[in-house]
Amino acid sequence: MTELVTFFFVALSAVFFVVDPIGVVPIFLAITSNDPPDKIRQMARRACVTGYLILMTFAIFGGVIFKIFGISLGAFRVAGGLLLMLTALDMLRAKRAGTRTSPEETEESARKEDVALVPLAMPLLAGPGSIASVMVLMSQGNGRSLLFAVPVLLAVTITFVAAYYILRAASLVQRVLGKSGVAILERVMGLILAAIAVQFVADGARDLLRAP
């Protein structure tokens, strides 16, 4: 039971920090600056629901992807860890939101009628880093017991519920935290995510060395 609880907190930390809804707040405000409150709430809800479905799909069917492409768990752990490390380094430099979309994409999004699916859901919330994270976590859990899939799915659910309320109150979050507060949180989360990335790489390297 203790191991299951520990795995849940690891999964929740990894998923929440790589989805990083707090880091999305500035760009969310930028691309919805001309929209009324009702539309902003609607876009936040649609983006989070879509992002949630994307991650849940990859979490549940990620094993099938491994088999189709003949990818070993060890190789994917290393790849996922390296991708997370790049994300963590961006967060440590407080450049998280800016690296997920280019300035041109942000400007184009501000002119679009609906930005809930692109770029909010994908790639801002459910990007390559978060997809790789849930697939690696699910493979780690299933390697122990099917019961360990529950913490990962629960972590994804909690993350997107939190993401919805954070984006819904994006203006308040930015006023309370300020740019400095957001940057500090980004760096703290980046540090923890970097440690998780190193663990992913270490586990993957150990698996590859054991392989015949």
N, CA, C and O of each residue as an XYZ file, in Angstrom:
848
protein
N       0.829     -1.208      0.000
C       0.000      0.000      0.000
C       0.870      1.268      0.000
O       0.582      2.235     -0.706
N       1.939      1.240      0.807
C       2.849      2.387      0.859
C       3.487      2.645     -0.495
O       3.638      3.793     -0.915
N       3.859      1.568     -1.175
C       4.479      1.696     -2.495
C       3.492      2.303     -3.487
O       3.880      3.101     -4.341
N       2.233      1.932     -3.378
C       1.196      2.448     -4.275
C       0.996      3.949     -4.052
O       0.871      4.713     -5.009
N       0.967      4.360     -2.798
C       0.800      5.781     -2.463
C       1.999      6.585     -2.949
O       1.843      7.674     -3.502
N       3.202      6.039     -2.740
C       4.416      6.718     -3.200
C       4.401      6.892     -4.711
O       4.746      7.956     -5.224
N       4.001      5.843     -5.420
C       3.934      5.900     -6.885
C       2.905      6.933     -7.329
O       3.111      7.615     -8.333
N       1.799      7.056     -6.594
C       0.776      8.053     -6.942
C       1.349      9.463     -6.866
O       1.114     10.273     -7.763
N       2.098      9.768     -5.804
C       2.655     11.106     -5.659
C       3.726     11.386     -6.712
O       3.858     12.517     -7.182
N       4.489     10.361     -7.080
C       5.457     10.523     -8.164
C       4.730     10.809     -9.476
O       5.113     11.708    -10.225
N       3.672     10.033     -9.747
C       2.900     10.218    -10.979
C       2.232     11.589    -11.011
O       2.248     12.265    -12.039
N       1.644     12.000     -9.886
C       0.967     13.290     -9.830
C       1.957     14.432    -10.046
O       1.665     15.384    -10.769
N       3.121     14.335     -9.423
C       4.145     15.375     -9.593
C       4.593     15.459    -11.045
O       4.675     16.546    -11.616
N       4.883     14.303    -11.637
C       5.374     14.281    -13.019
C       4.331     14.840    -13.982
O       4.647     15.680    -14.824
N       3.094     14.377    -13.859
C       2.048     14.803    -14.798
C       1.706     16.276    -14.606
O       1.612     17.024    -15.579
N       1.520     16.694    -13.361
C       1.126     18.089    -13.114
C       2.220     19.059    -13.555
O       1.933     20.087    -14.168
N       3.472     18.730    -13.243
C       4.546     19.653    -13.562
C       4.819     19.724    -15.056
O       5.194     20.783    -15.559
N       4.639     18.620    -15.779
C       4.911     18.663    -17.216
C       3.728     19.277    -17.973
O       3.933     19.945    -18.987
N       2.501     19.064    -17.501
C       1.351     19.763    -18.092
C       1.457     21.255    -17.775
O       1.195     22.104    -18.627
N       1.845     21.557    -16.537
C       2.193     22.917    -16.117
C       1.115     23.950    -16.440
O       1.368     24.878    -17.208
N      -0.087     23.804    -15.865
C      -1.155     24.778    -16.155
C      -0.821     26.193    -15.699
O      -1.293     27.159    -16.299
N      -0.007     26.334    -14.638
C       0.370     27.671    -14.175
C       1.228     28.376    -15.223
O       1.089     29.579    -15.445
N       2.114     27.619    -15.863
C       2.944     28.186    -16.907
C       2.165     28.563    -18.152
O       2.616     29.382    -18.952
N       0.986     27.958    -18.314
C       0.155     28.244    -19.483
C      -0.642     29.538    -19.290
O      -1.118     30.128    -20.260
N      -0.784     29.978    -18.030
C      -1.622     31.138    -17.725
C      -1.272     32.372    -18.558
O      -2.178     32.967    -19.143
N       0.011     32.791    -18.644
C       0.304     34.009    -19.413
C      -0.100     33.921    -20.881
O      -0.673     34.862    -21.429
N       0.198     32.788    -21.516
C      -0.149     32.669    -22.939
C      -1.655     32.500    -23.115
O      -2.205     32.942    -24.124
N      -2.330     31.872    -22.157
C      -3.788     31.750    -22.207
C      -4.431     33.129    -22.153
O      -5.371     33.407    -22.898
N      -3.930     33.990    -21.277
C      -4.455     35.346    -21.181
C      -4.189     36.132    -22.467
O      -5.013     36.937    -22.899
N      -3.019     35.881    -23.072
C      -2.664     36.612    -24.285
C      -3.584     36.269    -25.453
O      -3.989     37.150    -26.211
N      -3.912     34.988    -25.593
C      -4.699     34.580    -26.763
C      -6.206     34.676    -26.522
O      -6.997     34.431    -27.433
N      -6.605     35.032    -25.297
C      -8.034     35.217    -25.017
C      -8.320     36.640    -24.536
O      -9.362     36.905    -23.937
N      -7.387     37.544    -24.806
C      -7.496     38.914    -24.274
C      -8.723     39.661    -24.779
O      -9.230     40.554    -24.100
N      -9.207     39.299    -25.973
C     -10.350     40.020    -26.549
C     -11.667     39.267    -26.392
O     -12.676     39.661    -26.977
N     -11.669     38.204    -25.620
C     -12.863     37.377    -25.472
C     -13.612     37.701    -24.180
O     -12.994     38.073    -23.182
N     -14.946     37.562    -24.193
C     -15.735     37.790    -22.976
C     -15.518     36.655    -21.967
O     -15.071     35.573    -22.348
N     -15.830     36.889    -20.680
C     -15.599     35.878    -19.633
C     -16.255     34.529    -19.914
O     -15.661     33.484    -19.648
N     -17.474     34.545    -20.449
C     -18.161     33.278    -20.723
C     -17.407     32.441    -21.750
O     -17.292     31.224    -21.604
N     -16.896     33.095    -22.784
C     -16.157     32.372    -23.811
C     -14.822     31.866    -23.269
O     -14.380     30.774    -23.627
N     -14.180     32.656    -22.405
C     -12.911     32.240    -21.807
C     -13.107     30.979    -20.975
O     -12.309     30.047    -21.061
N     -14.168     30.947    -20.169
C     -14.454     29.753    -19.355
C     -14.757     28.554    -20.236
O     -14.330     27.437    -19.944
N     -15.498     28.787    -21.316
C     -15.829     27.692    -22.233
C     -14.586     27.127    -22.903
O     -14.451     25.912    -23.048
N     -13.679     28.008    -23.312
C     -12.450     27.546    -23.957
C     -11.556     26.803    -22.968
O     -10.919     25.811    -23.325
N     -11.509     27.279    -21.735
C     -10.722     26.583    -20.711
C     -11.267     25.176    -20.491
O     -10.502     24.219    -20.368
N     -12.590     25.057    -20.442
C     -13.212     23.739    -20.234
C     -12.953     22.811    -21.411
O     -12.587     21.653    -21.212
N     -13.138     23.300    -22.635
C     -12.929     22.459    -23.820
C     -11.471     22.056    -23.956
O     -11.171     20.917    -24.315
N     -10.569     22.975    -23.673
C      -9.139     22.667    -23.775
C      -8.743     21.587    -22.782
O      -8.001     20.666    -23.123
N      -9.238     21.698    -21.552
C      -8.876     20.722    -20.522
C      -9.503     19.361    -20.788
O      -8.864     18.332    -20.569
N     -10.742     19.345    -21.255
C     -11.382     18.069    -21.588
C     -10.646     17.384    -22.736
O     -10.400     16.178    -22.692
N     -10.297     18.158    -23.763
C      -9.581     17.588    -24.907
C      -8.194     17.095    -24.503
O      -7.791     15.993    -24.875
N      -7.468     17.910    -23.743
C      -6.145     17.500    -23.270
C      -6.214     16.255    -22.407
O      -5.366     15.367    -22.500
N      -7.238     16.204    -21.567
C      -7.448     15.034    -20.698
C      -7.679     13.773    -21.529
O      -7.093     12.728    -21.248
N      -8.526     13.868    -22.541
C      -8.811     12.709    -23.387
C      -7.570     12.258    -24.158
O      -7.351     11.062    -24.349
N      -6.762     13.223    -24.600
C      -5.529     12.876    -25.323
C      -4.591     12.078    -24.424
O      -4.083     11.029    -24.822
N      -4.363     12.581    -23.206
C      -3.434     11.891    -22.310
C      -3.980     10.546    -21.846
O      -3.225      9.582    -21.718
N      -5.272     10.473    -21.596
C      -5.859      9.200    -21.172
C      -5.755      8.163    -22.287
O      -5.525      6.984    -22.021
N      -5.924      8.599    -23.530
C      -5.813      7.679    -24.668
C      -4.412      7.101    -24.758
O      -4.243      5.892    -24.921
N      -3.402      7.965    -24.651
C      -2.025      7.482    -24.720
C      -1.653      6.661    -23.491
O      -0.860      5.724    -23.586
N      -2.220      7.006    -22.344
C      -1.940      6.238    -21.136
C      -2.484      4.817    -21.255
O      -1.808      3.855    -20.888
N      -3.700      4.688    -21.764
C      -4.357      3.381    -21.836
C      -3.828      2.540    -22.994
O      -3.647      1.330    -22.857
N      -3.580      3.183    -24.133
C      -3.189      2.421    -25.321
C      -1.705      2.567    -25.669
O      -1.278      2.162    -26.749
N      -0.927      3.142    -24.758
C       0.497      3.313    -25.030
C       1.224      2.004    -25.255
O       2.139      1.929    -26.075
N       0.816      0.961    -24.521
C       1.446     -0.349    -24.676
C       1.304     -0.896    -26.087
O       2.202     -1.571    -26.592
N       0.174     -0.604    -26.720
C      -0.057     -1.053    -28.098
C       0.939     -0.373    -29.042
O       1.447     -0.990    -29.979
N       1.209      0.916    -28.775
C       2.169      1.661    -29.604
C       3.559      1.046    -29.483
O       4.278      0.926    -30.476
N       3.941      0.653    -28.253
C       5.228     -0.014    -28.058
C       5.338     -1.248    -28.944
O       6.354     -1.475    -29.601
N       4.269     -2.037    -28.945
C       4.298     -3.298    -29.693
C       4.321     -3.057    -31.198
O       5.042     -3.740    -31.926
N       3.543     -2.098    -31.661
C       3.474     -1.826    -33.101
C       4.837     -1.411    -33.652
O       5.247     -1.878    -34.714
N       5.534     -0.540    -32.935
C       6.816     -0.021    -33.408
C       8.005     -0.795    -32.863
O       9.152     -0.455    -33.154
N       7.746     -1.827    -32.078
C       8.832     -2.642    -31.548
C       9.755     -1.888    -30.612
O      10.960     -2.142    -30.587
N       9.194     -0.952    -29.831
C       9.986     -0.136    -28.907
C      10.035     -0.821    -27.554
O       9.005     -1.234    -27.020
N      11.225     -0.941    -27.006
C      11.351     -1.538    -25.675
C      11.025     -0.504    -24.617
O      11.153      0.699    -24.847
N      10.606     -0.976    -23.470
C      10.279     -0.088    -22.370
C      11.505      0.725    -21.951
O      11.397      1.920    -21.674
N      12.668      0.077    -21.906
C      13.881      0.770    -21.511
C      14.203      1.926    -22.438
O      14.564      3.011    -21.984
N      14.072      1.695    -23.740
C      14.364      2.742    -24.719
C      13.405      3.914    -24.567
O      13.811      5.072    -24.667
N      12.135      3.616    -24.327
C      11.158      4.692    -24.194
C      11.354      5.457    -22.892
O      11.126      6.666    -22.841
N      11.773      4.761    -21.841
C      12.056      5.460    -20.584
C      13.195      6.465    -20.762
O      13.125      7.593    -20.274
N      14.245      6.038    -21.471
C      15.370      6.942    -21.711
C      14.916      8.125    -22.559
O      15.226      9.273    -22.238
N      14.182      7.853    -23.643
C      13.712      8.928    -24.517
C      12.780      9.879    -23.764
O      12.897     11.099    -23.873
N      11.856      9.299    -23.001
C      10.936     10.129    -22.219
C      11.664     10.954    -21.182
O      11.320     12.114    -20.956
N      12.674     10.366    -20.543
C      13.453     11.092    -19.552
C      14.209     12.258    -20.159
O      14.265     13.338    -19.571
N      14.791     12.049    -21.332
C      15.526     13.128    -22.009
C      14.577     14.254    -22.417
O      14.914     15.433    -22.307
N      13.386     13.875    -22.889
C      12.398     14.887    -23.278
C      11.933     15.680    -22.055
O      11.763     16.897    -22.121
N      11.732     14.980    -20.948
C      11.350     15.665    -19.718
C      12.461     16.585    -19.231
O      12.190     17.664    -18.704
N      13.704     16.164    -19.405
C      14.822     16.996    -18.977
C      14.862     18.306    -19.770
O      15.135     19.364    -19.203
N      14.594     18.240    -21.067
C      14.536     19.464    -21.873
C      13.431     20.383    -21.368
O      13.609     21.598    -21.272
N      12.281     19.783    -21.047
C      11.167     20.558    -20.506
C      11.550     21.185    -19.170
O      11.267     22.355    -18.914
N      12.205     20.380    -18.318
C      12.609     20.870    -16.994
C      13.598     22.023    -17.117
O      13.516     22.991    -16.361
N      14.523     21.931    -18.056
C      15.505     23.006    -18.244
C      14.822     24.297    -18.685
O      15.204     25.385    -18.255
N      13.807     24.172    -19.548
C      13.050     25.359    -19.952
C      12.321     25.967    -18.760
O      12.262     27.188    -18.614
N      11.765     25.103    -17.905
C      11.057     25.595    -16.731
C      12.023     26.274    -15.755
O      11.676     27.286    -15.146
N      13.219     25.730    -15.605
C      14.209     26.324    -14.708
C      14.631     27.712    -15.184
O      15.037     28.558    -14.387
N      14.528     27.932    -16.498
C      14.848     29.248    -17.048
C      13.598     30.107    -17.225
O      13.642     31.185    -17.817
N      12.459     29.590    -16.684
C      11.175     30.304    -16.771
C      10.800     30.620    -18.205
O      10.273     31.695    -18.492
N      11.071     29.677    -19.118
C      10.730     29.872    -20.529
C       9.713     28.852    -20.999
O       9.566     28.620    -22.199
N       9.009     28.242    -20.055
C       8.153     27.098    -20.360
C       7.099     27.392    -21.411
O       7.034     26.709    -22.434
N       6.270     28.404    -21.170
C       5.169     28.663    -22.100
C       5.675     29.108    -23.466
O       5.094     28.772    -24.499
N       6.758     29.864    -23.454
C       7.272     30.383    -24.713
C       7.840     29.329    -25.617
O       7.880     29.531    -26.831
N       8.285     28.201    -25.078
C       8.900     27.185    -25.914
C       7.880     26.231    -26.519
O       8.217     25.441    -27.401
N       6.652     26.295    -26.059
C       5.644     25.380    -26.586
C       4.978     25.926    -27.838
O       4.474     25.161    -28.660
N       4.973     27.224    -27.984
C       4.465     27.844    -29.197
C       5.384     28.991    -29.576
O       5.957     29.652    -28.710
N       5.522     29.222    -30.869
C       6.354     30.321    -31.332
C       5.575     31.633    -31.213
O       4.351     31.605    -31.094
N       6.265     32.790    -31.244
C       5.552     34.077    -31.216
C       4.537     34.204    -32.344
O       3.465     34.782    -32.161
N       4.881     33.658    -33.518
C       3.954     33.721    -34.655
C       2.691     32.925    -34.372
O       1.589     33.355    -34.712
N       2.853     31.753    -33.742
C       1.688     30.926    -33.410
C       0.820     31.608    -32.364
O      -0.408     31.557    -32.436
N       1.463     32.249    -31.391
C       0.708     32.962    -30.363
C      -0.093     34.106    -30.974
O      -1.256     34.317    -30.632
N       0.550     34.847    -31.891
C      -0.131     35.963    -32.552
C      -1.298     35.476    -33.394
O      -2.369     36.082    -33.391
N      -1.086     34.374    -34.119
C      -2.159     33.814    -34.944
C      -3.306     33.326    -34.073
O      -4.474     33.504    -34.418
N      -2.969     32.704    -32.930
C      -3.994     32.187    -32.020
C      -4.870     33.305    -31.475
O      -6.070     33.123    -31.273
N      -4.261     34.465    -31.238
C      -5.018     35.598    -30.700
C      -6.087     36.071    -31.684
O      -7.065     36.700    -31.282
N      -5.901     35.769    -32.983
C      -6.868     36.181    -33.998
C      -7.906     35.103    -34.284
O      -8.886     35.359    -34.983
N      -7.703     33.912    -33.756
C      -8.623     32.812    -34.037
C      -9.878     32.921    -33.172
O      -9.841     33.442    -32.057
N     -10.967     32.427    -33.701
C     -12.221     32.423    -32.953
C     -12.188     31.391    -31.834
O     -12.719     31.628    -30.748
N     -11.570     30.255    -32.095
C     -11.548     29.171    -31.113
C     -10.129     28.639    -30.981
O      -9.566     28.105    -31.937
N      -9.555     28.789    -29.794
C      -8.183     28.317    -29.558
C      -8.163     27.167    -28.562
O      -7.104     26.800    -28.055
N      -9.332     26.599    -28.280
C      -9.418     25.554    -27.255
C      -8.653     24.295    -27.651
O      -7.975     23.689    -26.821
N      -8.762     23.905    -28.914
C      -8.113     22.667    -29.353
C      -6.651     22.909    -29.701
O      -5.765     22.204    -29.217
N      -6.405     23.902    -30.535
C      -5.040     24.277    -30.927
C      -4.906     25.778    -30.732
O      -5.663     26.528    -31.347
N      -3.988     26.249    -29.915
C      -2.879     25.508    -29.294
C      -3.092     25.106    -27.838
O      -2.190     24.525    -27.233
N      -4.271     25.400    -27.250
C      -4.420     25.156    -25.812
C      -4.319     23.681    -25.437
O      -3.448     23.284    -24.663
N      -5.237     22.861    -26.004
C      -5.218     21.437    -25.660
C      -3.939     20.775    -26.152
O      -3.296     20.016    -25.426
N      -3.583     21.073    -27.390
C      -2.397     20.480    -28.016
C      -1.691     21.582    -28.802
O      -2.274     22.093    -29.758
N      -0.463     21.973    -28.446
C       0.474     21.264    -27.569
C       0.659     21.851    -26.172
O       1.481     21.343    -25.410
N      -0.090     22.925    -25.802
C       0.189     23.579    -24.525
C      -0.052     22.669    -23.323
O       0.804     22.574    -22.443
N      -1.207     21.995    -23.272
C      -1.502     21.126    -22.135
C      -1.059     19.688    -22.387
O      -0.348     19.101    -21.572
N      -1.470     19.137    -23.492
C      -1.113     17.748    -23.809
C      -0.082     17.736    -24.929
O      -0.400     17.440    -26.080
N       1.149     18.061    -24.579
C       2.231     18.088    -25.551
C       3.049     16.810    -25.532
O       2.707     15.866    -24.819
N       4.118     16.769    -26.300
C       4.962     15.560    -26.359
C       5.504     15.128    -24.994
O       5.579     13.935    -24.696
N       5.884     16.116    -24.164
C       6.432     15.778    -22.855
C       5.429     15.087    -21.956
O       5.756     14.101    -21.296
N       4.201     15.603    -21.927
C       3.180     15.000    -21.073
C       2.735     13.640    -21.609
O       2.449     12.729    -20.832
N       2.677     13.502    -22.923
C       2.322     12.209    -23.519
C       3.372     11.162    -23.170
O       3.041     10.048    -22.763
N       4.640     11.529    -23.333
C       5.720     10.598    -22.987
C       5.685     10.244    -21.511
O       5.936      9.096    -21.142
N       5.374     11.217    -20.661
C       5.345     10.978    -19.213
C       4.305      9.934    -18.831
O       4.604      8.985    -18.106
N       3.079     10.113    -19.325
C       2.024      9.173    -18.929
C       2.286      7.777    -19.489
O       1.953      6.781    -18.848
N       2.876      7.699    -20.674
C       3.170      6.388    -21.245
C       4.252      5.675    -20.448
O       4.159      4.472    -20.207
N       5.282      6.420    -20.037
C       6.343      5.811    -19.230
C       5.818      5.406    -17.868
O       6.125      4.317    -17.384
N       5.024      6.274    -17.240
C       4.474      5.967    -15.913
C       3.563      4.746    -15.971
O       3.607      3.894    -15.083
N       2.741      4.660    -17.010
C       1.849      3.507    -17.140
C       2.646      2.230    -17.343
O       2.309      1.190    -16.778
N       3.697      2.299    -18.143
C       4.512      1.105    -18.382
C       5.231      0.681    -17.108
O       5.385     -0.512    -16.848
N       5.671      1.656    -16.314
C       6.303      1.323    -15.040
C       5.304      0.668    -14.097
O       5.614     -0.322    -13.435
N       4.099      1.234    -14.043
C       3.081      0.682    -13.164
C       2.638     -0.707    -13.573
O       2.513     -1.601    -12.736
N       2.400     -0.887    -14.870
C       1.961     -2.195    -15.349
C       3.047     -3.250    -15.182
O       2.756     -4.444    -15.109
N       4.311     -2.803    -15.122
C       5.408     -3.736    -14.897
C       5.361     -4.338    -13.504
O       5.925     -5.405    -13.262
N       4.685     -3.651    -12.584
C       4.550     -4.176    -11.222
C       3.222     -4.918    -11.059
O       3.178     -6.091    -10.687
N       2.138     -4.187    -11.352
C       0.799     -4.752    -11.221
C      -0.177     -3.832    -11.933
O       0.061     -2.629    -12.032
N      -1.272     -4.390    -12.430
C      -2.283     -3.563    -13.091
C      -2.858     -2.532    -12.137
O      -3.369     -1.500    -12.572
N      -2.779     -2.800    -10.841
C      -3.280     -1.870     -9.840
C      -2.528     -0.543     -9.887
O      -3.071      0.497     -9.515
N      -1.273     -0.583    -10.345
C      -0.465      0.629    -10.393
C      -0.856      1.538    -11.553
O      -0.334      2.647    -11.669
N      -1.769      1.086    -12.414
C      -2.272      1.970    -13.466
C      -3.230      3.000    -12.884
O      -3.382      4.094    -13.429
N      -3.874      2.650    -11.778
C      -4.867      3.535    -11.162
C      -4.250      4.868    -10.730
O      -4.824      5.913    -11.036
N      -3.104      4.880    -10.030
C      -2.520      6.168     -9.643
C      -2.210      7.081    -10.822
O      -2.352      8.299    -10.714
N      -1.791      6.510    -11.945
C      -1.461      7.330    -13.115
C      -2.729      7.968    -13.684
O      -2.753      9.165    -13.969
N      -3.775      7.168    -13.845
C      -5.036      7.691    -14.374
C      -5.634      8.723    -13.426
O      -6.207      9.722    -13.862
N      -5.497      8.474    -12.130
C      -5.986      9.436    -11.138
C      -5.182     10.727    -11.182
O      -5.735     11.818    -11.038
N      -3.874     10.597    -11.383
C      -3.009     11.776    -11.472
C      -3.388     12.640    -12.673
O      -3.425     13.865    -12.565
N      -3.669     12.011    -13.815
C      -4.084     12.756    -15.007
C      -5.405     13.474    -14.749
O      -5.578     14.631    -15.135
N      -6.332     12.782    -14.095
C      -7.643     13.367    -13.802
C      -7.510     14.579    -12.885
O      -8.080     15.633    -13.163
N      -6.762     14.433    -11.795
C      -6.576     15.540    -10.849
C      -5.886     16.719    -11.523
O      -6.249     17.873    -11.294
N      -4.899     16.427    -12.347
C      -4.152     17.488    -13.034
C      -5.062     18.331    -13.912
O      -4.964     19.558    -13.904
N      -5.943     17.693    -14.667
C      -6.783     18.460    -15.592
C      -7.960     19.136    -14.905
O      -8.456     20.153    -15.390
N      -8.412     18.589    -13.789
C      -9.416     19.309    -12.995
C      -8.793     20.590    -12.450
O      -9.395     21.662    -12.500
N      -7.564     20.456    -11.922
C      -6.848     21.634    -11.413
C      -6.562     22.621    -12.541
O      -6.697     23.832    -12.368
N      -6.161     22.083    -13.712
C      -5.850     22.950    -14.859
C      -7.063     23.778    -15.262
O      -6.931     24.956    -15.595
N      -8.239     23.167    -15.231
C      -9.460     23.896    -15.607
C      -9.699     25.082    -14.685
O      -9.966     26.193    -15.143
N      -9.601     24.839    -13.378
C      -9.865     25.924    -12.433
C      -8.773     26.992    -12.467
O      -9.046     28.172    -12.248
N      -7.540     26.573    -12.741
C      -6.448     27.541    -12.854
C      -6.651     28.436    -14.080
O      -6.491     29.653    -13.991
N      -7.004     27.836    -15.227
C      -7.216     28.630    -16.438
C      -8.487     29.465    -16.334
O      -8.540     30.589    -16.832
N      -9.494     28.920    -15.694
C     -10.742     29.675    -15.518
C     -10.492     30.948    -14.707
O     -11.118     31.980    -14.947
N      -9.582     30.864    -13.758
C      -9.242     32.025    -12.921
C      -7.863     32.575    -13.296
O      -7.123     33.047    -12.433
N      -7.524     32.510    -14.581
C      -6.181     32.883    -15.029
C      -5.818     34.318    -14.648
O      -4.698     34.578    -14.207
N      -6.743     35.235    -14.814
C      -6.465     36.640    -14.483
C      -6.149     36.798    -13.003
O      -5.226     37.522    -12.629
N      -6.923     36.113    -12.163
C      -6.695     36.175    -10.720
C      -5.354     35.550    -10.357
O      -4.613     36.085     -9.532
N      -5.043     34.397    -10.987
C      -3.775     33.719    -10.702
C      -2.594     34.626    -11.024
O      -1.639     34.713    -10.253
N      -2.669     35.302    -12.170
C      -1.559     36.171    -12.554
C      -1.470     37.402    -11.651
O      -0.373     37.869    -11.346
N      -2.615     37.925    -11.225
C      -2.587     39.074    -10.320
C      -2.008     38.702     -8.962
O      -1.240     39.466     -8.378
N      -2.380     37.520     -8.461
C      -1.918     37.083     -7.142
C      -0.427     36.748     -7.170
O       0.338     37.194     -6.315
N      -0.032     35.963     -8.156
C       1.358     35.519     -8.217
C       2.285     36.559     -8.830
O       3.431     36.712     -8.408
N       1.776     37.270     -9.830
C       2.629     38.199    -10.553
C       3.609     37.437    -11.434
O       3.708     36.213    -11.347
N       4.324     38.152    -12.268
C       5.291     37.498    -13.151
C       6.407     36.830    -12.350
O       6.866     35.742    -12.699
N       6.835     37.487    -11.280
C       7.909     36.911    -10.460
C       7.449     35.635     -9.778
O       8.199     34.660     -9.712
N       6.216     35.633     -9.268
C       5.685     34.444     -8.600
C       5.562     33.265     -9.540
O       5.904     32.138     -9.183
N       5.073     33.523    -10.743
C       4.959     32.459    -11.746
C       6.340     31.914    -12.094
O       6.516     30.703    -12.224
N       7.319     32.802    -12.247
C       8.675     32.374    -12.592
C       9.286     31.523    -11.484
O       9.963     30.534    -11.762
N       9.048     31.906    -10.224
C       9.584     31.134     -9.093
C       8.963     29.740     -9.056
O       9.668     28.747     -8.878
N       7.640     29.670     -9.224
C       6.974     28.357     -9.234
C       7.473     27.503    -10.389
O       7.665     26.296    -10.239
N       7.681     28.128    -11.540
C       8.198     27.405    -12.701
C       9.545     26.762    -12.385
O       9.792     25.611    -12.745
N      10.401     27.505    -11.719
C      11.743     26.993    -11.419
C      11.690     25.861    -10.390
O      12.417     24.875    -10.510
N      10.834     26.005     -9.386
C      10.704     24.939     -8.383
C      10.178     23.669     -9.031
O      10.700     22.580     -8.796
N       9.133     23.816     -9.854
C       8.571     22.650    -10.535
C       9.570     22.056    -11.517
O       9.628     20.839    -11.692
N      10.353     22.913    -12.154
C      11.370     22.429    -13.093
C      12.436     21.603    -12.405
O      12.913     20.611    -12.956
N      12.813     22.009    -11.202
C      13.818     21.260    -10.449
C      13.316     19.859    -10.095
O      14.041     18.875    -10.238
N      12.071     19.782     -9.632
C      11.498     18.478     -9.290
C      11.343     17.621    -10.544
O      11.615     16.421    -10.522
N      10.902     18.250    -11.639
C      10.732     17.515    -12.887
C      12.067     17.008    -13.412
O      12.127     15.925    -13.995
N      13.131     17.767    -13.217
C      14.466     17.334    -13.641
C      14.886     16.072    -12.893
O      15.470     15.161    -13.478
N      14.583     16.025    -11.586
C      14.913     14.835    -10.796
C      14.119     13.618    -11.286
O      14.655     12.513    -11.363
N      12.846     13.827    -11.614
C      12.027     12.730    -12.151
C      12.578     12.272    -13.496
O      12.601     11.074    -13.779
N      13.021     13.210    -14.325
C      13.588     12.874    -15.638
C      14.844     12.027    -15.481
O      15.032     11.051    -16.207
N      15.704     12.397    -14.536
C      16.920     11.621    -14.285
C      16.570     10.202    -13.865
O      17.225      9.247    -14.283
N      15.528     10.061    -13.029
C      15.107      8.730    -12.596
C      14.594      7.903    -13.769
O      14.875      6.708    -13.857
N      13.843      8.533    -14.670
C      13.360      7.848    -15.874
C      14.536      7.311    -16.686
O      14.534      6.156    -17.113
N      15.544      8.170    -16.895
C      16.705      7.781    -17.697
C      17.475      6.659    -17.003
O      17.908      5.708    -17.654
N      17.645      6.765    -15.694
C      18.373      5.739    -14.942
C      17.662      4.393    -15.017
O      18.299      3.361    -15.226
N      16.345      4.406    -14.849
C      15.570      3.160    -14.936
C      15.650      2.566    -16.334
O      15.798      1.356    -16.499
N      15.551      3.434    -17.342
C      15.620      2.958    -18.714
C      16.981      2.389    -19.061
O      17.072      1.357    -19.726
N      18.039      3.052    -18.616
C      19.399      2.565    -18.881
C      19.628      1.214    -18.209
O      20.268      0.333    -18.781
N      19.107      1.055    -16.999
C      19.244     -0.220    -16.306
C      18.516     -1.332    -17.057
O      19.021     -2.450    -17.163
N      17.331     -1.021    -17.577
C      16.581     -2.011    -18.364
C      17.341     -2.404    -19.625
O      17.404     -3.581    -19.979
N      17.924     -1.401    -20.306
C      18.660     -1.687    -21.539
C      19.911     -2.519    -21.280
O      20.265     -3.382    -22.084
N      20.570     -2.262    -20.172
C      21.783     -3.031    -19.839
C      21.452     -4.483    -19.478
O      22.261     -5.388    -19.684
N      20.263     -4.682    -18.943
C      19.851     -6.044    -18.573
C      19.369     -6.835    -19.772
O      19.354     -8.066    -19.743
N      18.969     -6.128    -20.839
C      18.421     -6.806    -22.014
C      19.476     -7.677    -22.663
O      20.646     -7.300    -22.714
N      19.065     -8.872    -23.173
C      20.040     -9.780    -23.814
C      20.554     -9.208    -25.131
O      21.376     -9.837    -25.798
